[in-house]
Amino acid sequence: MLAVGILTSTFPGDAQRAPRGKVTSLQATSDQSGPHPATAEIAGPATIMCINATSETPNPPPLPNCRITAPGFSGVLNKGQTVDATGAGTVTLRCNGQGYMRCNARIDIPPAAK
């Protein structure tokens, strides 16, 4: 009985978890019929990361990467690079490079402020 009393007094039942943000994944491709971009709507600032970019062409110059258009940013990200979108709007991912390509990006939207 003493052990049960100690355990219940040291572990409060009203513990709260930190709010989680939202993650959205995008995948774009290009093939013989042309580019196939991916889009997502964001409601506010977000961090965008180029997860991967590959081409079926061996060692293509330049190496494949992610072309991102988002509120406050338009440019190219290499694998592993991030950029911050500044507000609400559309995020568009296109593959940048040569040959048949596939690229992936992740949008991290922070939890809403209270």
C-alpha angles and dihedrals in degrees: 000000000000091000092052091051092050093048095049093048094051097048111060115211095215098066114144129213121226112256114260127226126227126258123205123188124210128194123188129181141186126206141153091303092054138256122341106197125195124222138191134179119234125196097209145340116344142166117243123199130190101228100180143343123189138172132199087224108094113241096346118193111255104032113241117264142163122276107205129191114186139142105297096006140070118167150079128303124193121218109295096016122124137201133188119237108215102215150335121329144080125325114204125192122197128172114245120204140048135312129007105339143183124194134179132201134179127215115206112198113191120230116273115269116248 
